[in-house]
Amino acid sequence: MTLNVKNGQADIYMNTYAENENAKNAEQQNIIAKLPKSKRDTLWIVENIDSKSPASKKELLVLNNERNYCTQCFYLIGVVTHDLKTDYSL
């Protein structure tokens, strides 16, 4: 995935979410709770992307041999902007 920033600066955060029919509580089934909100609660992060960043610094690549890679799940993506006027495409 590539984040192209036209103006300003942004970060990409990404987590995974797998539905669990056997979950013991609502928290385990709540996709909203798994949305990436900060550096502390995200599995993958690319920071400080701006219009001058090289292509390799704008990409978030998850390889199938990574610890948190999954196939029967959703990848939840969050974009955090540093400025109110940040303009980007994902």
PDB file with one MODEL, atoms N, CA, C and O in Angstrom:
MODEL        1
ATOM      1  N   MET A   1       0.853  -1.153   0.000  1.00  0.00           N
ATOM      2  CA  MET A   1       0.000   0.000   0.000  1.00  0.00           C
ATOM      3  C   MET A   1       0.911   1.232   0.000  1.00  0.00           C
ATOM      4  O   MET A   1       1.960   1.247   0.643  1.00  0.00           O
ATOM      5  N   THR A   2       0.490   2.247  -0.726  1.00  0.00           N
ATOM      6  CA  THR A   2       1.274   3.477  -0.837  1.00  0.00           C
ATOM      7  C   THR A   2       0.417   4.667  -0.416  1.00  0.00           C
ATOM      8  O   THR A   2      -0.738   4.794  -0.824  1.00  0.00           O
ATOM      9  N   LEU A   3       1.001   5.531   0.402  1.00  0.00           N
ATOM     10  CA  LEU A   3       0.343   6.772   0.805  1.00  0.00           C
ATOM     11  C   LEU A   3       1.021   7.920   0.073  1.00  0.00           C
ATOM     12  O   LEU A   3       2.194   8.209   0.308  1.00  0.00           O
ATOM     13  N   ASN A   4       0.277   8.576  -0.818  1.00  0.00           N
ATOM     14  CA  ASN A   4       0.797   9.723  -1.554  1.00  0.00           C
ATOM     15  C   ASN A   4       0.284  10.997  -0.911  1.00  0.00           C
ATOM     16  O   ASN A   4      -0.915  11.274  -0.925  1.00  0.00           O
ATOM     17  N   VAL A   5       1.200  11.768  -0.350  1.00  0.00           N
ATOM     18  CA  VAL A   5       0.850  13.022   0.322  1.00  0.00           C
ATOM     19  C   VAL A   5       1.162  14.172  -0.627  1.00  0.00           C
ATOM     20  O   VAL A   5       2.292  14.309  -1.097  1.00  0.00           O
ATOM     21  N   LYS A   6       0.163  14.989  -0.905  1.00  0.00           N
ATOM     22  CA  LYS A   6       0.347  16.154  -1.772  1.00  0.00           C
ATOM     23  C   LYS A   6       0.784  17.369  -0.974  1.00  0.00           C
ATOM     24  O   LYS A   6       1.680  18.105  -1.384  1.00  0.00           O
ATOM     25  N   ASN A   7       0.140  17.574   0.179  1.00  0.00           N
ATOM     26  CA  ASN A   7       0.466  18.686   1.078  1.00  0.00           C
ATOM     27  C   ASN A   7       0.473  18.160   2.504  1.00  0.00           C
ATOM     28  O   ASN A   7      -0.331  17.295   2.855  1.00  0.00           O
ATOM     29  N   GLY A   8       1.380  18.679   3.330  1.00  0.00           N
ATOM     30  CA  GLY A   8       1.418  18.295   4.732  1.00  0.00           C
ATOM     31  C   GLY A   8       2.231  17.037   4.969  1.00  0.00           C
ATOM     32  O   GLY A   8       3.120  16.684   4.194  1.00  0.00           O
ATOM     33  N   GLN A   9       1.894  16.365   6.076  1.00  0.00           N
ATOM     34  CA  GLN A   9       2.638  15.184   6.494  1.00  0.00           C
ATOM     35  C   GLN A   9       1.674  14.200   7.154  1.00  0.00           C
ATOM     36  O   GLN A   9       0.730  14.607   7.831  1.00  0.00           O
ATOM     37  N   ALA A  10       1.917  12.899   6.953  1.00  0.00           N
ATOM     38  CA  ALA A  10       1.002  11.890   7.492  1.00  0.00           C
ATOM     39  C   ALA A  10       1.748  10.606   7.848  1.00  0.00           C
ATOM     40  O   ALA A  10       2.879  10.382   7.416  1.00  0.00           O
ATOM     41  N   ASP A  11       1.080   9.766   8.654  1.00  0.00           N
ATOM     42  CA  ASP A  11       1.571   8.450   9.040  1.00  0.00           C
ATOM     43  C   ASP A  11       0.521   7.411   8.639  1.00  0.00           C
ATOM     44  O   ASP A  11      -0.668   7.722   8.574  1.00  0.00           O
ATOM     45  N   ILE A  12       0.962   6.176   8.371  1.00  0.00           N
ATOM     46  CA  ILE A  12       0.048   5.049   8.140  1.00  0.00           C
ATOM     47  C   ILE A  12       0.171   4.115   9.335  1.00  0.00           C
ATOM     48  O   ILE A  12       1.276   3.743   9.729  1.00  0.00           O
ATOM     49  N   TYR A  13      -0.956   3.742   9.906  1.00  0.00           N
ATOM     50  CA  TYR A  13      -1.026   2.732  10.962  1.00  0.00           C
ATOM     51  C   TYR A  13      -1.863   1.572  10.429  1.00  0.00           C
ATOM     52  O   TYR A  13      -2.836   1.787   9.708  1.00  0.00           O
ATOM     53  N   MET A  14      -1.486   0.343  10.783  1.00  0.00           N
ATOM     54  CA  MET A  14      -2.280  -0.794  10.335  1.00  0.00           C
ATOM     55  C   MET A  14      -2.302  -1.899  11.384  1.00  0.00           C
ATOM     56  O   MET A  14      -1.277  -2.243  11.974  1.00  0.00           O
ATOM     57  N   ASN A  15      -3.489  -2.442  11.600  1.00  0.00           N
ATOM     58  CA  ASN A  15      -3.725  -3.584  12.477  1.00  0.00           C
ATOM     59  C   ASN A  15      -4.484  -4.646  11.706  1.00  0.00           C
ATOM     60  O   ASN A  15      -4.916  -4.426  10.575  1.00  0.00           O
ATOM     61  N   THR A  16      -4.639  -5.795  12.331  1.00  0.00           N
ATOM     62  CA  THR A  16      -5.472  -6.848  11.762  1.00  0.00           C
ATOM     63  C   THR A  16      -6.663  -7.100  12.675  1.00  0.00           C
ATOM     64  O   THR A  16      -6.635  -6.805  13.870  1.00  0.00           O
ATOM     65  N   TYR A  17      -7.697  -7.649  12.079  1.00  0.00           N
ATOM     66  CA  TYR A  17      -8.886  -8.024  12.836  1.00  0.00           C
ATOM     67  C   TYR A  17      -9.438  -9.317  12.258  1.00  0.00           C
ATOM     68  O   TYR A  17      -9.711  -9.408  11.061  1.00  0.00           O
ATOM     69  N   ALA A  18      -9.600 -10.310  13.112  1.00  0.00           N
ATOM     70  CA  ALA A  18     -10.192 -11.578  12.687  1.00  0.00           C
ATOM     71  C   ALA A  18     -11.461 -11.800  13.486  1.00  0.00           C
ATOM     72  O   ALA A  18     -11.455 -11.732  14.715  1.00  0.00           O
ATOM     73  N   GLU A  19     -12.537 -12.064  12.785  1.00  0.00           N
ATOM     74  CA  GLU A  19     -13.790 -12.353  13.470  1.00  0.00           C
ATOM     75  C   GLU A  19     -13.639 -13.672  14.213  1.00  0.00           C
ATOM     76  O   GLU A  19     -13.073 -14.636  13.699  1.00  0.00           O
ATOM     77  N   ASN A  20     -14.156 -13.690  15.428  1.00  0.00           N
ATOM     78  CA  ASN A  20     -14.037 -14.877  16.257  1.00  0.00           C
ATOM     79  C   ASN A  20     -15.412 -15.243  16.799  1.00  0.00           C
ATOM     80  O   ASN A  20     -15.916 -14.595  17.717  1.00  0.00           O
ATOM     81  N   GLU A  21     -16.008 -16.266  16.240  1.00  0.00           N
ATOM     82  CA  GLU A  21     -17.346 -16.681  16.676  1.00  0.00           C
ATOM     83  C   GLU A  21     -17.337 -17.201  18.108  1.00  0.00           C
ATOM     84  O   GLU A  21     -18.373 -17.194  18.773  1.00  0.00           O
ATOM     85  N   ASN A  22     -16.191 -17.646  18.586  1.00  0.00           N
ATOM     86  CA  ASN A  22     -16.086 -18.203  19.927  1.00  0.00           C
ATOM     87  C   ASN A  22     -15.580 -17.184  20.947  1.00  0.00           C
ATOM     88  O   ASN A  22     -15.198 -17.553  22.057  1.00  0.00           O
ATOM     89  N   ALA A  23     -15.577 -15.915  20.574  1.00  0.00           N
ATOM     90  CA  ALA A  23     -15.084 -14.872  21.482  1.00  0.00           C
ATOM     91  C   ALA A  23     -15.879 -14.883  22.784  1.00  0.00           C
ATOM     92  O   ALA A  23     -17.101 -15.032  22.791  1.00  0.00           O
ATOM     93  N   LYS A  24     -15.155 -14.723  23.873  1.00  0.00           N
ATOM     94  CA  LYS A  24     -15.786 -14.785  25.188  1.00  0.00           C
ATOM     95  C   LYS A  24     -16.421 -13.469  25.615  1.00  0.00           C
ATOM     96  O   LYS A  24     -17.267 -13.451  26.510  1.00  0.00           O
ATOM     97  N   ASN A  25     -16.023 -12.376  24.988  1.00  0.00           N
ATOM     98  CA  ASN A  25     -16.623 -11.091  25.346  1.00  0.00           C
ATOM     99  C   ASN A  25     -16.763 -10.196  24.118  1.00  0.00           C
ATOM    100  O   ASN A  25     -16.176 -10.461  23.068  1.00  0.00           O
ATOM    101  N   ALA A  26     -17.535  -9.154  24.264  1.00  0.00           N
ATOM    102  CA  ALA A  26     -17.813  -8.241  23.150  1.00  0.00           C
ATOM    103  C   ALA A  26     -16.545  -7.555  22.655  1.00  0.00           C
ATOM    104  O   ALA A  26     -16.423  -7.264  21.466  1.00  0.00           O
ATOM    105  N   GLU A  27     -15.602  -7.295  23.556  1.00  0.00           N
ATOM    106  CA  GLU A  27     -14.354  -6.617  23.172  1.00  0.00           C
ATOM    107  C   GLU A  27     -13.608  -7.419  22.102  1.00  0.00           C
ATOM    108  O   GLU A  27     -13.034  -6.834  21.183  1.00  0.00           O
ATOM    109  N   GLN A  28     -13.610  -8.727  22.210  1.00  0.00           N
ATOM    110  CA  GLN A  28     -12.917  -9.560  21.239  1.00  0.00           C
ATOM    111  C   GLN A  28     -13.609  -9.531  19.883  1.00  0.00           C
ATOM    112  O   GLN A  28     -12.971  -9.823  18.871  1.00  0.00           O
ATOM    113  N   GLN A  29     -14.870  -9.195  19.831  1.00  0.00           N
ATOM    114  CA  GLN A  29     -15.609  -9.171  18.585  1.00  0.00           C
ATOM    115  C   GLN A  29     -15.758  -7.763  18.016  1.00  0.00           C
ATOM    116  O   GLN A  29     -16.322  -7.602  16.934  1.00  0.00           O
ATOM    117  N   ASN A  30     -15.279  -6.766  18.696  1.00  0.00           N
ATOM    118  CA  ASN A  30     -15.502  -5.379  18.312  1.00  0.00           C
ATOM    119  C   ASN A  30     -14.417  -4.885  17.356  1.00  0.00           C
ATOM    120  O   ASN A  30     -13.278  -4.652  17.761  1.00  0.00           O
ATOM    121  N   ILE A  31     -14.781  -4.730  16.097  1.00  0.00           N
ATOM    122  CA  ILE A  31     -13.819  -4.260  15.095  1.00  0.00           C
ATOM    123  C   ILE A  31     -13.385  -2.817  15.370  1.00  0.00           C
ATOM    124  O   ILE A  31     -12.248  -2.444  15.080  1.00  0.00           O
ATOM    125  N   ILE A  32     -14.274  -2.022  15.918  1.00  0.00           N
ATOM    126  CA  ILE A  32     -13.942  -0.621  16.226  1.00  0.00           C
ATOM    127  C   ILE A  32     -12.788  -0.547  17.226  1.00  0.00           C
ATOM    128  O   ILE A  32     -11.919   0.317  17.108  1.00  0.00           O
ATOM    129  N   ALA A  33     -12.777  -1.434  18.190  1.00  0.00           N
ATOM    130  CA  ALA A  33     -11.716  -1.444  19.204  1.00  0.00           C
ATOM    131  C   ALA A  33     -10.357  -1.783  18.609  1.00  0.00           C
ATOM    132  O   ALA A  33      -9.330  -1.429  19.188  1.00  0.00           O
ATOM    133  N   LYS A  34     -10.327  -2.460  17.465  1.00  0.00           N
ATOM    134  CA  LYS A  34      -9.071  -2.850  16.830  1.00  0.00           C
ATOM    135  C   LYS A  34      -8.539  -1.824  15.832  1.00  0.00           C
ATOM    136  O   LYS A  34      -7.446  -1.996  15.294  1.00  0.00           O
ATOM    137  N   LEU A  35      -9.303  -0.756  15.578  1.00  0.00           N
ATOM    138  CA  LEU A  35      -8.804   0.280  14.665  1.00  0.00           C
ATOM    139  C   LEU A  35      -7.518   0.879  15.226  1.00  0.00           C
ATOM    140  O   LEU A  35      -7.443   1.159  16.422  1.00  0.00           O
ATOM    141  N   PRO A  36      -6.506   1.080  14.384  1.00  0.00           N
ATOM    142  CA  PRO A  36      -5.254   1.658  14.875  1.00  0.00           C
ATOM    143  C   PRO A  36      -5.438   3.129  15.246  1.00  0.00           C
ATOM    144  O   PRO A  36      -5.853   3.939  14.418  1.00  0.00           O
ATOM    145  N   LYS A  37      -5.127   3.463  16.491  1.00  0.00           N
ATOM    146  CA  LYS A  37      -5.342   4.828  16.973  1.00  0.00           C
ATOM    147  C   LYS A  37      -4.055   5.548  17.364  1.00  0.00           C
ATOM    148  O   LYS A  37      -4.006   6.778  17.368  1.00  0.00           O
ATOM    149  N   SER A  38      -3.026   4.791  17.690  1.00  0.00           N
ATOM    150  CA  SER A  38      -1.769   5.402  18.116  1.00  0.00           C
ATOM    151  C   SER A  38      -0.612   4.456  17.806  1.00  0.00           C
ATOM    152  O   SER A  38      -0.825   3.309  17.415  1.00  0.00           O
ATOM    153  N   LYS A  39       0.592   4.939  17.982  1.00  0.00           N
ATOM    154  CA  LYS A  39       1.788   4.117  17.754  1.00  0.00           C
ATOM    155  C   LYS A  39       1.819   2.908  18.679  1.00  0.00           C
ATOM    156  O   LYS A  39       2.320   1.846  18.312  1.00  0.00           O
ATOM    157  N   ARG A  40       1.281   3.078  19.875  1.00  0.00           N
ATOM    158  CA  ARG A  40       1.329   1.997  20.869  1.00  0.00           C
ATOM    159  C   ARG A  40       0.433   0.817  20.512  1.00  0.00           C
ATOM    160  O   ARG A  40       0.733  -0.316  20.888  1.00  0.00           O
ATOM    161  N   ASP A  41      -0.650   1.059  19.803  1.00  0.00           N
ATOM    162  CA  ASP A  41      -1.592  -0.036  19.550  1.00  0.00           C
ATOM    163  C   ASP A  41      -1.697  -0.422  18.078  1.00  0.00           C
ATOM    164  O   ASP A  41      -2.760  -0.830  17.610  1.00  0.00           O
ATOM    165  N   THR A  42      -0.596  -0.292  17.357  1.00  0.00           N
ATOM    166  CA  THR A  42      -0.598  -0.672  15.940  1.00  0.00           C
ATOM    167  C   THR A  42       0.468  -1.725  15.665  1.00  0.00           C
ATOM    168  O   THR A  42       1.513  -1.742  16.316  1.00  0.00           O
ATOM    169  N   LEU A  43       0.207  -2.591  14.713  1.00  0.00           N
ATOM    170  CA  LEU A  43       1.167  -3.639  14.363  1.00  0.00           C
ATOM    171  C   LEU A  43       2.204  -3.151  13.360  1.00  0.00           C
ATOM    172  O   LEU A  43       3.377  -3.512  13.451  1.00  0.00           O
ATOM    173  N   TRP A  44       1.773  -2.329  12.398  1.00  0.00           N
ATOM    174  CA  TRP A  44       2.688  -1.790  11.387  1.00  0.00           C
ATOM    175  C   TRP A  44       2.512  -0.276  11.333  1.00  0.00           C
ATOM    176  O   TRP A  44       1.412   0.245  11.514  1.00  0.00           O
ATOM    177  N   ILE A  45       3.620   0.417  11.081  1.00  0.00           N
ATOM    178  CA  ILE A  45       3.560   1.882  11.008  1.00  0.00           C
ATOM    179  C   ILE A  45       4.622   2.398  10.033  1.00  0.00           C
ATOM    180  O   ILE A  45       5.741   1.887   9.980  1.00  0.00           O
ATOM    181  N   VAL A  46       4.243   3.417   9.267  1.00  0.00           N
ATOM    182  CA  VAL A  46       5.189   4.180   8.453  1.00  0.00           C
ATOM    183  C   VAL A  46       4.936   5.631   8.823  1.00  0.00           C
ATOM    184  O   VAL A  46       3.806   6.109   8.734  1.00  0.00           O
ATOM    185  N   GLU A  47       5.991   6.338   9.240  1.00  0.00           N
ATOM    186  CA  GLU A  47       5.821   7.686   9.773  1.00  0.00           C
ATOM    187  C   GLU A  47       6.426   8.763   8.880  1.00  0.00           C
ATOM    188  O   GLU A  47       7.298   8.513   8.048  1.00  0.00           O
ATOM    189  N   ASN A  48       5.919   9.967   9.098  1.00  0.00           N
ATOM    190  CA  ASN A  48       6.478  11.194   8.512  1.00  0.00           C
ATOM    191  C   ASN A  48       6.564  11.170   6.985  1.00  0.00           C
ATOM    192  O   ASN A  48       7.600  11.499   6.408  1.00  0.00           O
ATOM    193  N   ILE A  49       5.484  10.784   6.352  1.00  0.00           N
ATOM    194  CA  ILE A  49       5.419  10.770   4.890  1.00  0.00           C
ATOM    195  C   ILE A  49       4.976  12.152   4.420  1.00  0.00           C
ATOM    196  O   ILE A  49       3.987  12.702   4.904  1.00  0.00           O
ATOM    197  N   ASP A  50       5.722  12.697   3.474  1.00  0.00           N
ATOM    198  CA  ASP A  50       5.332  13.980   2.885  1.00  0.00           C
ATOM    199  C   ASP A  50       5.557  13.930   1.380  1.00  0.00           C
ATOM    200  O   ASP A  50       5.942  12.893   0.839  1.00  0.00           O
ATOM    201  N   SER A  51       5.319  15.032   0.716  1.00  0.00           N
ATOM    202  CA  SER A  51       5.410  15.055  -0.753  1.00  0.00           C
ATOM    203  C   SER A  51       6.835  14.813  -1.257  1.00  0.00           C
ATOM    204  O   SER A  51       7.019  14.424  -2.410  1.00  0.00           O
ATOM    205  N   LYS A  52       7.831  15.034  -0.420  1.00  0.00           N
ATOM    206  CA  LYS A  52       9.225  14.859  -0.832  1.00  0.00           C
ATOM    207  C   LYS A  52       9.780  13.479  -0.472  1.00  0.00           C
ATOM    208  O   LYS A  52      10.922  13.168  -0.810  1.00  0.00           O
ATOM    209  N   SER A  53       8.993  12.658   0.202  1.00  0.00           N
ATOM    210  CA  SER A  53       9.455  11.316   0.584  1.00  0.00           C
ATOM    211  C   SER A  53       9.660  10.457  -0.655  1.00  0.00           C
ATOM    212  O   SER A  53       8.839  10.488  -1.572  1.00  0.00           O
ATOM    213  N   PRO A  54      10.762   9.680  -0.694  1.00  0.00           N
ATOM    214  CA  PRO A  54      10.953   8.769  -1.835  1.00  0.00           C
ATOM    215  C   PRO A  54       9.899   7.660  -1.797  1.00  0.00           C
ATOM    216  O   PRO A  54       9.317   7.392  -0.746  1.00  0.00           O
ATOM    217  N   ALA A  55       9.660   7.031  -2.917  1.00  0.00           N
ATOM    218  CA  ALA A  55       8.627   5.990  -3.028  1.00  0.00           C
ATOM    219  C   ALA A  55       8.787   4.909  -1.966  1.00  0.00           C
ATOM    220  O   ALA A  55       7.788   4.436  -1.424  1.00  0.00           O
ATOM    221  N   SER A  56      10.006   4.511  -1.659  1.00  0.00           N
ATOM    222  CA  SER A  56      10.245   3.447  -0.679  1.00  0.00           C
ATOM    223  C   SER A  56       9.835   3.849   0.737  1.00  0.00           C
ATOM    224  O   SER A  56       9.610   2.979   1.579  1.00  0.00           O
ATOM    225  N   LYS A  57       9.736   5.133   1.010  1.00  0.00           N
ATOM    226  CA  LYS A  57       9.353   5.628   2.340  1.00  0.00           C
ATOM    227  C   LYS A  57       7.862   5.938   2.433  1.00  0.00           C
ATOM    228  O   LYS A  57       7.381   6.385   3.474  1.00  0.00           O
ATOM    229  N   LYS A  58       7.128   5.700   1.338  1.00  0.00           N
ATOM    230  CA  LYS A  58       5.682   5.944   1.298  1.00  0.00           C
ATOM    231  C   LYS A  58       4.886   4.641   1.333  1.00  0.00           C
ATOM    232  O   LYS A  58       3.656   4.660   1.317  1.00  0.00           O
ATOM    233  N   GLU A  59       5.586   3.521   1.381  1.00  0.00           N
ATOM    234  CA  GLU A  59       4.942   2.225   1.244  1.00  0.00           C
ATOM    235  C   GLU A  59       4.875   1.465   2.558  1.00  0.00           C
ATOM    236  O   GLU A  59       5.777   1.544   3.393  1.00  0.00           O
ATOM    237  N   LEU A  60       3.790   0.732   2.718  1.00  0.00           N
ATOM    238  CA  LEU A  60       3.652  -0.209   3.825  1.00  0.00           C
ATOM    239  C   LEU A  60       3.439  -1.573   3.185  1.00  0.00           C
ATOM    240  O   LEU A  60       2.413  -1.819   2.552  1.00  0.00           O
ATOM    241  N   LEU A  61       4.401  -2.440   3.352  1.00  0.00           N
ATOM    242  CA  LEU A  61       4.386  -3.754   2.723  1.00  0.00           C
ATOM    243  C   LEU A  61       4.374  -4.812   3.816  1.00  0.00           C
ATOM    244  O   LEU A  61       5.239  -4.817   4.692  1.00  0.00           O
ATOM    245  N   VAL A  62       3.399  -5.704   3.764  1.00  0.00           N
ATOM    246  CA  VAL A  62       3.301  -6.798   4.727  1.00  0.00           C
ATOM    247  C   VAL A  62       3.608  -8.087   3.979  1.00  0.00           C
ATOM    248  O   VAL A  62       2.901  -8.463   3.044  1.00  0.00           O
ATOM    249  N   LEU A  63       4.659  -8.749   4.399  1.00  0.00           N
ATOM    250  CA  LEU A  63       5.073  -9.995   3.758  1.00  0.00           C
ATOM    251  C   LEU A  63       4.419 -11.197   4.439  1.00  0.00           C
ATOM    252  O   LEU A  63       4.120 -11.160   5.632  1.00  0.00           O
ATOM    253  N   ASN A  64       4.202 -12.251   3.673  1.00  0.00           N
ATOM    254  CA  ASN A  64       3.501 -13.411   4.229  1.00  0.00           C
ATOM    255  C   ASN A  64       4.313 -14.199   5.252  1.00  0.00           C
ATOM    256  O   ASN A  64       3.783 -15.128   5.862  1.00  0.00           O
ATOM    257  N   ASN A  65       5.577 -13.858   5.455  1.00  0.00           N
ATOM    258  CA  ASN A  65       6.368 -14.532   6.488  1.00  0.00           C
ATOM    259  C   ASN A  65       6.490 -13.695   7.767  1.00  0.00           C
ATOM    260  O   ASN A  65       7.209 -14.073   8.692  1.00  0.00           O
ATOM    261  N   GLU A  66       5.788 -12.562   7.816  1.00  0.00           N
ATOM    262  CA  GLU A  66       5.816 -11.733   9.019  1.00  0.00           C
ATOM    263  C   GLU A  66       4.936 -12.328  10.110  1.00  0.00           C
ATOM    264  O   GLU A  66       3.954 -13.014   9.827  1.00  0.00           O
ATOM    265  N   ARG A  67       5.291 -12.061  11.333  1.00  0.00           N
ATOM    266  CA  ARG A  67       4.621 -12.632  12.502  1.00  0.00           C
ATOM    267  C   ARG A  67       3.114 -12.368  12.521  1.00  0.00           C
ATOM    268  O   ARG A  67       2.342 -13.272  12.841  1.00  0.00           O
ATOM    269  N   ASN A  68       2.690 -11.185  12.196  1.00  0.00           N
ATOM    270  CA  ASN A  68       1.274 -10.817  12.295  1.00  0.00           C
ATOM    271  C   ASN A  68       0.510 -10.905  10.968  1.00  0.00           C
ATOM    272  O   ASN A  68      -0.635 -10.463  10.878  1.00  0.00           O
ATOM    273  N   TYR A  69       1.137 -11.468   9.954  1.00  0.00           N
ATOM    274  CA  TYR A  69       0.468 -11.666   8.668  1.00  0.00           C
ATOM    275  C   TYR A  69      -0.685 -12.649   8.858  1.00  0.00           C
ATOM    276  O   TYR A  69      -0.559 -13.621   9.603  1.00  0.00           O
ATOM    277  N   CYS A  70      -1.796 -12.399   8.193  1.00  0.00           N
ATOM    278  CA  CYS A  70      -2.925 -13.339   8.262  1.00  0.00           C
ATOM    279  C   CYS A  70      -3.683 -13.327   6.937  1.00  0.00           C
ATOM    280  O   CYS A  70      -3.618 -12.365   6.173  1.00  0.00           O
ATOM    281  N   THR A  71      -4.398 -14.414   6.687  1.00  0.00           N
ATOM    282  CA  THR A  71      -5.179 -14.519   5.461  1.00  0.00           C
ATOM    283  C   THR A  71      -6.678 -14.503   5.737  1.00  0.00           C
ATOM    284  O   THR A  71      -7.452 -14.064   4.886  1.00  0.00           O
ATOM    285  N   GLN A  72      -7.095 -14.963   6.883  1.00  0.00           N
ATOM    286  CA  GLN A  72      -8.509 -15.001   7.243  1.00  0.00           C
ATOM    287  C   GLN A  72      -8.828 -13.846   8.192  1.00  0.00           C
ATOM    288  O   GLN A  72      -9.361 -14.044   9.283  1.00  0.00           O
ATOM    289  N   CYS A  73      -8.488 -12.639   7.747  1.00  0.00           N
ATOM    290  CA  CYS A  73      -8.674 -11.467   8.602  1.00  0.00           C
ATOM    291  C   CYS A  73      -8.889 -10.226   7.740  1.00  0.00           C
ATOM    292  O   CYS A  73      -8.811 -10.269   6.512  1.00  0.00           O
ATOM    293  N   PHE A  74      -9.157  -9.141   8.416  1.00  0.00           N
ATOM    294  CA  PHE A  74      -9.251  -7.825   7.778  1.00  0.00           C
ATOM    295  C   PHE A  74      -8.010  -7.035   8.179  1.00  0.00           C
ATOM    296  O   PHE A  74      -7.527  -7.159   9.305  1.00  0.00           O
ATOM    297  N   TYR A  75      -7.497  -6.227   7.259  1.00  0.00           N
ATOM    298  CA  TYR A  75      -6.421  -5.294   7.578  1.00  0.00           C
ATOM    299  C   TYR A  75      -7.065  -3.922   7.772  1.00  0.00           C
ATOM    300  O   TYR A  75      -7.698  -3.387   6.862  1.00  0.00           O
ATOM    301  N   LEU A  76      -6.899  -3.373   8.946  1.00  0.00           N
ATOM    302  CA  LEU A  76      -7.493  -2.081   9.302  1.00  0.00           C
ATOM    303  C   LEU A  76      -6.441  -1.002   9.153  1.00  0.00           C
ATOM    304  O   LEU A  76      -5.379  -1.080   9.772  1.00  0.00           O
ATOM    305  N   ILE A  77      -6.721   0.001   8.341  1.00  0.00           N
ATOM    306  CA  ILE A  77      -5.751   1.044   8.006  1.00  0.00           C
ATOM    307  C   ILE A  77      -6.197   2.376   8.571  1.00  0.00           C
ATOM    308  O   ILE A  77      -7.352   2.775   8.427  1.00  0.00           O
ATOM    309  N   GLY A  78      -5.270   3.054   9.212  1.00  0.00           N
ATOM    310  CA  GLY A  78      -5.522   4.398   9.704  1.00  0.00           C
ATOM    311  C   GLY A  78      -4.482   5.348   9.144  1.00  0.00           C
ATOM    312  O   GLY A  78      -3.301   5.009   9.069  1.00  0.00           O
ATOM    313  N   VAL A  79      -4.911   6.526   8.754  1.00  0.00           N
ATOM    314  CA  VAL A  79      -3.985   7.566   8.304  1.00  0.00           C
ATOM    315  C   VAL A  79      -4.097   8.708   9.301  1.00  0.00           C
ATOM    316  O   VAL A  79      -5.181   9.245   9.528  1.00  0.00           O
ATOM    317  N   VAL A  80      -2.968   9.072   9.891  1.00  0.00           N
ATOM    318  CA  VAL A  80      -2.921  10.158  10.862  1.00  0.00           C
ATOM    319  C   VAL A  80      -2.187  11.319  10.219  1.00  0.00           C
ATOM    320  O   VAL A  80      -1.047  11.178   9.777  1.00  0.00           O
ATOM    321  N   THR A  81      -2.849  12.474  10.169  1.00  0.00           N
ATOM    322  CA  THR A  81      -2.228  13.648   9.554  1.00  0.00           C
ATOM    323  C   THR A  81      -1.633  14.561  10.620  1.00  0.00           C
ATOM    324  O   THR A  81      -2.113  14.609  11.753  1.00  0.00           O
ATOM    325  N   HIS A  82      -0.587  15.278  10.242  1.00  0.00           N
ATOM    326  CA  HIS A  82       0.097  16.183  11.152  1.00  0.00           C
ATOM    327  C   HIS A  82      -0.447  17.606  11.046  1.00  0.00           C
ATOM    328  O   HIS A  82      -0.245  18.420  11.947  1.00  0.00           O
ATOM    329  N   ASP A  83      -1.129  17.902   9.958  1.00  0.00           N
ATOM    330  CA  ASP A  83      -1.663  19.239   9.709  1.00  0.00           C
ATOM    331  C   ASP A  83      -3.129  19.144   9.312  1.00  0.00           C
ATOM    332  O   ASP A  83      -3.564  18.138   8.752  1.00  0.00           O
ATOM    333  N   LEU A  84      -3.875  20.179   9.601  1.00  0.00           N
ATOM    334  CA  LEU A  84      -5.275  20.215   9.187  1.00  0.00           C
ATOM    335  C   LEU A  84      -5.409  20.229   7.667  1.00  0.00           C
ATOM    336  O   LEU A  84      -6.409  19.759   7.124  1.00  0.00           O
ATOM    337  N   LYS A  85      -4.412  20.763   6.991  1.00  0.00           N
ATOM    338  CA  LYS A  85      -4.487  20.924   5.532  1.00  0.00           C
ATOM    339  C   LYS A  85      -3.783  19.810   4.769  1.00  0.00           C
ATOM    340  O   LYS A  85      -3.467  19.979   3.591  1.00  0.00           O
ATOM    341  N   THR A  86      -3.532  18.684   5.409  1.00  0.00           N
ATOM    342  CA  THR A  86      -2.878  17.582   4.714  1.00  0.00           C
ATOM    343  C   THR A  86      -3.804  16.995   3.659  1.00  0.00           C
ATOM    344  O   THR A  86      -4.971  16.710   3.929  1.00  0.00           O
ATOM    345  N   ASP A  87      -3.270  16.819   2.457  1.00  0.00           N
ATOM    346  CA  ASP A  87      -4.017  16.260   1.334  1.00  0.00           C
ATOM    347  C   ASP A  87      -3.284  14.998   0.890  1.00  0.00           C
ATOM    348  O   ASP A  87      -2.098  15.049   0.565  1.00  0.00           O
ATOM    349  N   TYR A  88      -3.986  13.864   0.877  1.00  0.00           N
ATOM    350  CA  TYR A  88      -3.340  12.599   0.536  1.00  0.00           C
ATOM    351  C   TYR A  88      -4.283  11.656  -0.192  1.00  0.00           C
ATOM    352  O   TYR A  88      -5.499  11.850  -0.202  1.00  0.00           O
ATOM    353  N   SER A  89      -3.697  10.629  -0.803  1.00  0.00           N
ATOM    354  CA  SER A  89      -4.473   9.530  -1.378  1.00  0.00           C
ATOM    355  C   SER A  89      -3.790   8.228  -0.975  1.00  0.00           C
ATOM    356  O   SER A  89      -2.576   8.171  -0.778  1.00  0.00           O
ATOM    357  N   LEU A  90      -4.594   7.204  -0.862  1.00  0.00           N
ATOM    358  CA  LEU A  90      -4.079   5.904  -0.419  1.00  0.00           C
ATOM    359  C   LEU A  90      -4.233   4.899  -1.534  1.00  0.00           C
ATOM    360  O   LEU A  90      -3.861   3.736  -1.373  1.00  0.00           O
TER     361      LEU A  90
ENDMDL
END
